[in-house]
């Protein structure tokens, strides 16, 4: 399992102002990050079962000096329904076959071993899909955008895009299902042809785009000032 980041504090899921005060006592973002978040109407919080974390106070691999996470995003939890559905179907397959009596002439020991092997494979599938959801993250920092894709236990794909190199970020959130649950795809392209960092199925894509744009503009202003 890749050690992508370690938790330093737990956010709250609620959106009222009260969590803002409690989280601020545990983790105090940089003034520039505070300014951008306030401009976008955000504060350190956690929502969507950890799929949308603002200023979480966590770290990740290959983090640069003075770099802080502004957004830590995963695919919306609703996107896990597909593999959860198939996992449920696979779990009841042995029971369904057994109910038909198809294994009636088979030795009990053979049937038991076969069922155990089947369930082990199903649980391996569930664990793999969960880890793929949990460890595939889209990170926005005060310096760059980081996309970490969990492929399997031995492989992960990491791509970086500096905020001062990005063009106008875009999003795709069409469809009734995505509109109801408020999630979509975020694309951050650079001036180099064919280089795009993607966040698939992340919550509140319009807010993510706004924060990325504000961070990019603020970083450009500060660099022009020589800060």
Order of alpha helices (4+ residues) and beta strands (2+ residues): alpha-alpha-beta-beta-beta-alpha-alpha-beta-beta-beta-beta-alpha-beta-beta-alpha
